[in-house]
Amino acid sequence: PTRRSSDLENIQATFEVMASNVDGIFRQTVFDLFDELHPRYKANETFGFGRTFIFSRAIDYMGLGSRVEGIMMDLSTILFTLDGKPPPTRCTGIFALVKQAYQSDRSFKPIPGEVSTEYVRVKWFKNRNVHVWVLREDLLARMNVLLEEHAPGTLASR
């Protein structure tokens, strides 16, 4: 076989493995989101996902900074998927709503604002902090079940 066909076979094999492990990859995404959220970003919970996420200095001159944008995309994808809906894109998800609603003054200081979807409410403040509330308790509970199944003992304090 030529190198090109060998590369193609390797790519195909990789996609087949990934397709056969969609559930495991999704569970890993939930765990990775939890792991990404340093304790200072979690409010009112020591272990497991809490209802509120707080991000300090998360706004830049264009809106959500790239670190928070990635976390919001993961959170949106997880919530949509758990609700049986196709995940949003950057153009249709919460990031797009924040970007559309975000305003700053001439010195690029954020003007406080807020947007909501059926899943989350996002509020930003002059000090560049962002608060995110998960609105669906049922989906939040399912996220914590997945987290506990993937990493037993994570919710031990509950």
Disulfide bonds with the S-S distance in Angstrom:
none
